[in-house]
Amino acid sequence: MQSVCELRFGTDMETLAKQIELRMHGEWKHSLIDDKDLERIWPINEQDREEKIAQFAKEYGFRLRFYKKGLCAIFDRWPPEQRT
């Protein structure tokens, strides 16, 4: 699977959200984004980086399920009963 960088997505959050959405429509119901791809929007040493990524997820209807600085972030959708 191509990474966000390979698709030349730049720093556009809407484009990242579209890529996450596309990856969730396959066999898996989640999307893994490598940290090198997240760095295009949120620099690795940015203050409150995890919170900003979680806020991005919420704004675009996703949930940040896992985050490890230097590794990746995994996004999915909130269960219907927990969506607000």
JOPE-V678263 format. One record per run of one state. SS is the DSSP state (h for helix, s for strand, l for the rest). FROM is the first residue (numbers start at 1). LEN is the number of residues. If there is no record, write none. Layout:
# JOPE-V678263
SS|FROM|LEN / SS|FROM|LEN
This chain:
# JOPE-V678263
l|1|12 / h|13|12 / l|25|5 / s|30|5 / h|35|4 / l|39|10 / h|49|11 / l|60|3 / s|63|6 / l|69|3 / s|72|5 / l|77|3 / h|80|3 / l|83|2
